[in-house]
């Protein structure tokens, strides 16, 4: 193509000025001077601008022109990108149809790089259900890409193997692959679309490994990459979600909510919008807007994002302990991969303790420890120590609890995670109170209160300030059980004393903790003494 608009369009394309490239190529198209490679390029530009329907139409035109000119490998390439883009938007039938057409073109073309590109969706399809086989497929893709000198194909293979290894609980092997492929991105070796795909895949893998430091670094890099191309659309929504998650972790909740809202607006009907709604739900729950959290979690579920553990924690915050326990147990029954279970188990420990199921909570804490030993993640180490501390508190072993909780606190502080730091300080206050160290308890409690105030953690502040329902709203039976609990009685001993079943006693204890906004039996004991109930 030698016409001026088309030449200018290619120049803008090479400079990644997507809007200008689109306008120039559109002018050339009106003059009927575009070739099949031009339409292929034009389709990519439209896709990068978020014009999905236009991009699909242009890629389809390029596909037809390649077929008519006897270039089946090039036709397969267009069909592959059409199929992958439809799958990314959740349009499974269209995506599968175009991939089937790509396979037909490949059979006609014989041996070609496009044959290996078609292995990519095959590996992705089984990544969650059979990561071992997925890893083998992506290993072949990586080998083929290296042999052909196709950097995009090699990047697909490398990121696929890395993701599969994470799912298999082998993060030490995955990390070098993920870092390697990111070097290809930041040095500009990869095409624009593959660069965006790799950015998002690597950040997702970092979150699955609970590698917060890497996730933060690559999120900053993705943000800069998007900002350098202000008219780029497809990856901006995911970038906003990642930014919101980092802001939530580090305590900038107001800005995190705004970013998550922008993400849902940007993503529209894209399947990833479920993650944006889930993030909004978590932030609303943390800020004490329980109705808003409920709505957001329901929207997340409607858009294909499982609402746990957030929804179970919401039910716990609402005092609906049995519902919370049922929800978290169901989610754990569905989760099989270590990374999936590690996201659910911390909530399970807290909820099961509130339900009086201490042994099950202990088992959950032990499983977290096992997973943490595989992932070598400071975040998981912090979670593990906190969960063991809570279980020890529930067993009235305050000194053991103090050891675990102090280690947890050190991890959270080193990672600069203020909310979890405050929650751990609150648990430390309970443990210190149980050992008679009121001064240490006061210091931790005041520090937790100050942090909750800074964060805007309304529900936590209400609990500390006694704004939630108090002893005056306990039933006579619950007051009776609280007094017995404060003497050190177990649920079985309470049941024997009152001639009720142990399960009934456990339910009463759960209700008492929920009504008083307390997290442990030790805290309930301290409450009873502070309020003159014993």
C-alpha positions in Angstrom: 0.0 0.0 0.0 1.6 3.2 -1.2 -1.1 5.8 -0.7 -0.5 8.6 1.7 -3.3 7.8 4.3 -2.3 4.2 4.5 1.4 5.0 4.8 0.6 7.5 7.6 -1.6 4.9 9.3 1.3 2.4 9.4 3.6 5.1 10.8 1.1 5.8 13.6 0.6 2.0 14.2 4.4 1.5 14.6 4.4 4.5 17.1 1.5 3.0 19.0 -0.7 6.1 18.3 -3.8 4.0 18.0 -6.5 6.7 17.4 -4.4 8.4 14.8 -3.7 5.1 13.1 -7.4 4.2 13.1 -8.3 7.5 11.5 -5.6 7.2 8.8 -6.5 3.6 8.0 -10.2 4.5 7.8 -9.4 7.2 5.2 -7.5 4.7 3.2 -10.3 2.2 3.5 -12.8 4.7 2.1 -10.5 5.0 -0.9 -10.5 1.1 -1.3 -6.8 0.9 -1.1 -6.3 -1.5 1.8 -4.7 -5.0 1.4 -5.3 -8.0 3.6 -2.3 -7.1 5.9 -3.7 -3.6 6.2 -7.1 -4.9 7.3 -5.4 -7.2 9.7 -3.5 -4.3 11.2 -6.7 -2.1 11.2 -8.6 -4.9 13.1 -5.9 -4.9 15.7 -6.0 -1.1 16.1 -9.8 -1.2 16.5 -9.5 -3.9 19.1 -6.9 -1.9 21.0 -9.3 1.1 20.9 -12.0 -1.0 22.5 -14.0 -1.2 19.3 -14.6 -4.9 19.5 -17.3 -5.3 16.9 -15.4 -3.2 14.3 -12.2 -5.1 15.1 -13.9 -8.4 14.6 -15.4 -7.3 11.3 -12.0 -6.0 10.0 -10.2 -9.2 11.1 -12.9 -11.2 9.3 -12.4 -9.2 6.1 -8.6 -9.8 6.3 -9.4 -13.5 6.8 -11.5 -13.7 3.7 -8.9 -11.8 1.6 -6.2 -14.2 2.7 -8.3 -17.1 1.8 -9.1 -15.7 -1.6 -5.5 -15.0 -2.3 -4.4 -18.6 -1.2 -2.7 -17.7 2.1 -4.2 -20.2 4.6 -1.5 -19.6 7.3 -2.3 -15.9 7.3 -6.0 -16.6 7.3 -5.5 -18.9 10.3 -3.7 -16.1 12.1 -6.7 -13.8 11.7 -9.1 -16.5 12.7 -7.0 -17.3 15.8 -7.1 -13.7 17.1 -10.8 -13.5 16.3 -11.4 -16.6 18.3 -9.3 -15.6 21.2 -10.9 -12.1 21.4 -14.4 -13.6 21.4 -13.4 -16.1 24.2 -11.9 -13.2 26.2 -15.3 -11.5 26.1 -17.1 -14.6 27.2 -18.6 -15.3 23.7 -17.8 -19.0 23.7 -19.7 -20.1 20.6 -18.3 -17.4 18.3 -14.8 -18.0 19.8 -15.0 -21.7 19.3 -16.3 -21.3 15.7 -13.4 -19.0 14.7 -10.8 -21.3 16.3 -12.3 -24.3 14.4 -12.0 -22.3 11.2 -8.4 -21.5 12.1 -7.7 -25.2 12.6 -9.1 -25.8 9.1 -6.9 -23.2 7.6 -3.9 -24.7 9.4 -4.6 -28.1 8.0 -4.6 -26.6 4.5 -1.4 -24.7 5.2 0.6 -27.6 6.7 3.4 -26.9 9.1 3.3 -23.2 10.2 3.6 -21.1 13.4 -0.2 -20.7 13.5 -0.5 -24.4 14.3 1.2 -23.8 17.6 -0.8 -20.7 18.3 -3.9 -22.9 18.3 -2.4 -24.9 21.2 -2.7 -21.8 23.4 -6.5 -21.8 23.9 -6.2 -25.6 24.3 -3.9 -25.1 27.2 -5.9 -22.3 28.7 -9.1 -24.4 28.6 -7.7 -27.0 31.0 -5.4 -24.7 33.1 -7.8 -24.8 36.1 -8.9 -28.4 35.8 -5.7 -30.1 34.7 -2.7 -27.8 35.2 -0.2 -30.7 34.7 -1.4 -31.4 31.2 -1.8 -27.6 30.6 1.9 -27.2 31.6 2.9 -29.9 29.1 1.0 -28.2 26.3 2.5 -24.8 27.0 5.9 -26.3 27.3 5.6 -27.5 23.7 4.4 -24.1 22.7 7.4 -22.5 24.3 9.8 -24.9 22.6 8.1 -24.2 19.2 8.3 -20.4 19.7 11.9 -20.6 20.6 12.7 -22.8 17.6 10.8 -20.6 15.2 12.1 -17.3 16.7 8.5 -16.2 17.3 8.8 -14.1 20.5 5.0 -13.8 20.9 4.5 -17.5 20.7 7.4 -18.2 23.1 5.8 -15.6 25.5 2.5 -17.5 25.4 4.3 -20.7 26.2 6.3 -19.2 29.0 3.4 -17.5 30.7 1.3 -20.7 30.3 3.9 -22.9 31.9 4.3 -20.4 34.7 0.6 -20.2 35.4 0.3 -23.9 35.5 3.1 -24.3 37.9 1.5 -21.8 40.2 -1.7 -23.9 40.1 0.3 -27.0 40.9 1.7 -25.3 44.0 5.2 -24.9 42.6 5.8 -21.2 42.7 9.6 -21.4 43.0 9.7 -22.9 39.5 7.1 -20.5 38.2 8.7 -17.2 39.3 11.8 -17.3 37.0 9.5 -17.9 34.0 7.2 -15.1 34.9 10.1 -12.7 35.4 11.6 -13.8 32.1 8.5 -13.1 30.1 8.0 -9.7 31.8 11.5 -8.7 30.6 10.2 -9.4 27.1 7.3 -7.0 27.7 9.2 -4.1 29.3 11.9 -4.2 26.6 9.3 -3.9 23.9 10.0 -7.3 22.2 6.3 -8.3 22.1 3.4 -7.1 20.0 0.9 -4.7 21.8 -1.9 -7.3 22.2 0.4 -10.0 23.5 2.1 -7.5 25.9 -1.2 -6.6 27.5 -2.2 -10.3 27.8 1.1 -11.1 29.4 0.9 -8.1 31.9 -2.5 -9.3 33.1 -1.5 -13.0 33.2 1.6 -12.3 35.2 -0.1 -10.1 37.8 -2.9 -12.7 38.2 -0.2 -15.3 38.8 1.5 -13.1 41.4 -1.8 -12.8 43.2 -2.3 -16.5 43.1 1.2 -17.0 44.6 0.4 -14.3 47.2 3.5 -12.5 46.0 2.4 -9.0 46.9 5.7 -7.3 46.2 5.8 -8.6 42.6 2.2 -7.9 42.1 2.7 -4.3 43.1 5.7 -3.8 40.9 4.0 -5.2 37.8 0.8 -3.3 38.5 2.8 -0.1 38.5 4.5 -1.2 35.3 1.1 -2.0 33.7 -0.2 1.4 34.8 2.7 3.2 33.2 2.2 1.1 30.0 -1.5 2.0 29.8 -0.8 5.7 30.5 1.8 5.8 27.7 -1.0 4.8 25.4 -4.0 6.9 26.6 -6.4 5.6 24.0 -5.7 2.0 24.8 -8.8 0.3 26.2 -8.7 -3.5 26.5 -6.4 -3.7 29.5 -7.3 -0.5 31.3 -10.2 -2.1 33.2 -8.0 -5.0 34.5 -5.4 -2.4 35.4 -7.9 -0.5 37.5 -8.9 -3.6 39.4 -5.2 -4.4 40.2 -4.7 -0.9 41.4 -7.8 -1.0 43.6 -6.6 -4.3 45.1 -3.2 -2.8 46.0 -4.8 0.3 47.4 -7.1 -1.8 49.5 -4.2 -3.8 50.9 -2.2 -0.7 51.8 -5.1 1.2 53.3 -6.2 3.8 50.7 -9.8 2.6 50.7 -11.4 5.7 49.4 -9.3 5.8 46.3 -9.6 2.0 46.0 -13.4 2.2 45.8 -13.2 4.9 43.2 -10.8 2.8 41.1 -13.0 -0.3 41.4 -16.0 1.7 40.3 -14.1 3.1 37.3 -13.1 -0.5 36.5 -16.7 -1.7 36.4 -17.7 1.2 34.2 -14.7 0.6 31.9 -15.3 -3.2 31.6 -19.0 -3.0 30.9 -20.1 -6.5 29.9 -16.6 -8.0 29.9 -16.4 -11.1 32.2 -13.7 -9.4 34.3 -16.3 -7.0 35.5 -17.2 -9.6 38.2 -13.8 -9.0 39.8 -14.5 -5.3 39.9 -17.8 -5.8 41.7 -16.2 -8.3 44.1 -13.5 -5.7 45.0 -16.2 -3.1 45.6 -18.0 -5.6 47.8 -14.9 -6.2 49.9 -14.3 -2.5 50.3 -17.9 -1.8 51.3 -17.8 -4.6 53.8 -14.6 -3.3 55.4 -16.1 0.2 55.6 -19.2 -1.1 57.3 -21.6 -0.6 54.4 -23.1 -4.1 54.7 -26.0 -3.5 52.4 -23.7 -2.0 49.7 -21.4 -5.0 50.1 -24.3 -7.4 49.7 -25.4 -5.8 46.4 -21.8 -5.8 45.1 -21.2 -9.4 45.9 -24.5 -10.4 44.2 -23.4 -8.4 41.1 -20.1 -10.2 41.2 -21.8 -13.6 41.3 -24.2 -12.6 38.5 -21.1 -11.8 36.3 -19.4 -15.1 37.1 -17.1 -14.2 40.0 -17.6 -16.5 43.0 -18.5 -14.3 46.0 -16.5 -16.1 48.6 -14.9 -15.5 51.0 -16.3 -12.0 50.9 -20.0 -13.0 51.2 -19.3 -15.5 54.0 -17.4 -12.7 55.9 -20.3 -10.4 55.3 -22.8 -12.9 56.8 -20.4 -13.2 59.8 -20.4 -9.4 60.1 -24.2 -9.5 60.1 -24.2 -12.0 62.9 -25.5 -14.8 60.7 -22.9 -17.3 61.9 -24.6 -20.5 60.7 -25.1 -19.0 57.2 -21.5 -17.8 57.1 -20.2 -21.3 58.2 -22.4 -23.0 55.5 -21.2 -20.7 52.8 -17.5 -21.0 53.6 -17.7 -24.8 53.9 -19.4 -25.0 50.6 -16.8 -22.9 49.0 -14.0 -25.0 50.4 -15.7 -28.2 49.2 -15.6 -26.7 45.6 -12.0 -25.5 45.8 -9.3 -28.0 45.1 -6.1 -26.1 44.1 -3.8 -24.8 46.9 -4.1 -21.1 45.9 -7.9 -21.3 45.8 -8.1 -22.9 49.2 -5.6 -20.5 50.7 -7.9 -17.6 49.8 -10.8 -19.2 51.7 -9.1 -20.8 54.7 -8.4 -17.6 56.8 -12.1 -16.7 56.7 -13.0 -20.3 57.5 -10.8 -20.1 60.7 -12.6 -17.0 62.0 -16.1 -18.1 61.1 -15.6 -21.7 62.4 -14.3 -20.3 65.7 -17.3 -18.0 66.0 -19.5 -21.1 65.4 -17.7 -23.0 68.2 -16.1 -25.5 65.8 -12.7 -25.1 67.3 -11.2 -28.4 66.0 -12.3 -27.7 62.4 -10.8 -24.2 62.7 -7.5 -25.8 64.0 -7.5 -28.1 60.9 -8.0 -25.1 58.6 -5.1 -23.2 60.3 -2.9 -26.3 59.8 -3.8 -26.4 56.1 -2.9 -22.8 55.7 0.5 -23.4 57.3 1.1 -26.3 54.8 0.2 -24.1 51.8 2.3 -21.3 53.1 5.4 -23.6 53.4 5.0 -24.2 49.6 4.5 -20.6 48.5 7.1 -19.0 50.8 4.8 -15.9 50.9 5.2 -13.4 53.8 1.5 -12.7 53.4 0.6 -16.3 54.0 3.1 -16.5 56.9 1.3 -13.6 58.5 -2.1 -15.2 57.9 -0.9 -18.5 59.3 0.4 -17.0 62.5 -2.7 -15.0 63.1 -5.0 -18.1 62.5 -2.9 -20.2 64.9 -3.1 -17.3 67.4 -6.9 -17.1 67.1 -7.2 -20.9 67.6 -5.0 -20.7 70.7 -7.2 -17.9 72.1 -10.3 -20.0 71.5 -8.6 -22.8 73.5 -7.9 -20.4 76.3 -4.1 -20.7 75.7 -3.4 -17.0 75.7 0.4 -17.3 76.0 0.7 -19.4 72.9 -1.6 -17.0 71.2 0.6 -14.1 72.1 3.6 -15.8 70.4 1.8 -16.4 67.2 0.1 -13.0 67.1 3.3 -11.2 67.7 4.9 -12.9 64.7 1.9 -12.2 62.6 2.0 -8.5 63.6 5.7 -8.3 62.5 4.9 -9.7 59.1 1.9 -7.3 58.5 4.0 -4.3 59.6 6.8 -5.2 57.3 4.4 -5.4 54.4 2.7 -2.2 55.4 -0.8 -3.7 55.5 -2.6 -1.4 58.0 -6.0 -3.1 58.4 -4.5 -6.6 59.1 -2.0 -4.9 61.4 -4.9 -3.4 63.3 -6.9 -6.6 63.5 -3.9 -8.5 64.8 -3.3 -5.8 67.4 -6.9 -6.2 68.5 -6.4 -10.0 68.9 -3.2 -9.3 70.8 -5.2 -7.1 73.1 -7.5 -10.0 73.8 -4.6 -12.3 74.5 -2.9 -9.8 76.7 -6.1 -9.2 78.7 -6.4 -13.0 79.2 -2.9 -13.1 80.7 -3.7 -10.2 83.0 -1.4 -7.7 81.1 -3.9 -4.9 80.9 -1.3 -2.2 80.0 -0.2 -4.1 76.9 -3.8 -4.7 76.0 -4.5 -1.0 76.3 -1.6 -0.1 74.0 -2.6 -2.6 71.3 -6.3 -1.6 71.5 -5.5 2.1 71.2 -3.2 1.5 68.2 -5.9 -0.6 66.6 -8.5 2.1 67.2 -6.3 4.8 65.7 -5.7 2.7 62.6 -9.4 1.8 62.2 -10.2 5.5 62.4 -7.6 6.4 59.8 -8.9 3.7 57.4 -12.6 4.4 58.0 -13.2 0.9 59.3 -16.6 1.8 60.7 -17.8 -1.7 61.8 -14.5 -2.3 63.6 -14.7 1.1 65.4 -18.3 0.4 66.4 -17.2 -2.9 67.9 -14.4 -1.3 69.9 -16.5 1.6 71.0 -19.3 -0.6 72.1 -21.8 0.8 69.6 -22.9 -2.6 68.5 -25.5 -4.5 70.5 -24.3 -5.0 74.0 -25.1 -7.2 77.0 -28.4 -5.4 77.5 -29.6 -7.0 74.3 -28.6 -10.5 75.2 -31.4 -12.9 76.2 -31.5 -14.1 79.8 -30.2 -17.5 78.6 -27.3 -15.8 76.8 -26.4 -13.8 79.8 -26.4 -17.0 81.9 -24.1 -18.7 79.4 -21.8 -15.7 79.2 -21.3 -15.8 82.9 -20.5 -19.5 82.8 -18.2 -19.0 79.8 -16.3 -16.3 81.8 -15.5 -18.8 84.5 -13.6 -20.8 82.0 -16.2 -23.5 81.2 -16.0 -25.3 77.9 -19.2 -25.7 75.8 -19.5 -29.3 77.1 -19.3 -28.1 80.7 -21.9 -25.3 80.0 -24.2 -27.9 78.4 -23.9 -30.2 81.4 -24.6 -27.4 83.8 -27.7 -26.2 82.0 -28.8 -29.6 80.9 -28.8 -28.7 77.2 -27.0 -30.2 74.2 -23.4 -29.2 73.5 -24.5 -28.0 70.0 -27.1 -25.7 71.6 -24.4 -24.4 73.9 -22.1 -23.8 71.0 -24.8 -21.9 69.1 -25.5 -19.7 72.1 -21.8 -18.9 72.4 -21.7 -18.0 68.7 -24.7 -15.7 69.1 -23.1 -14.0 72.1 -19.9 -13.3 70.2 -21.8 -12.0 67.2 -24.0 -9.7 69.3 -21.1 -8.3 71.2 -18.9 -8.0 68.2 -16.2 -10.1 69.8 -13.8 -12.5 68.1 -13.0 -15.1 70.8 -14.0 -16.6 74.1 -11.1 -14.8 75.8 -12.6 -11.5 74.6 -16.0 -12.5 75.9 -14.5 -13.3 79.3 -12.8 -9.9 79.4 -16.1 -8.3 78.4 -18.0 -10.0 81.2 -15.6 -8.9 83.8 -15.4 -5.3 82.4 -19.2 -5.0 82.5 -19.6 -6.5 86.0 -21.5 -9.6 84.7 -19.4 -11.9 87.0 
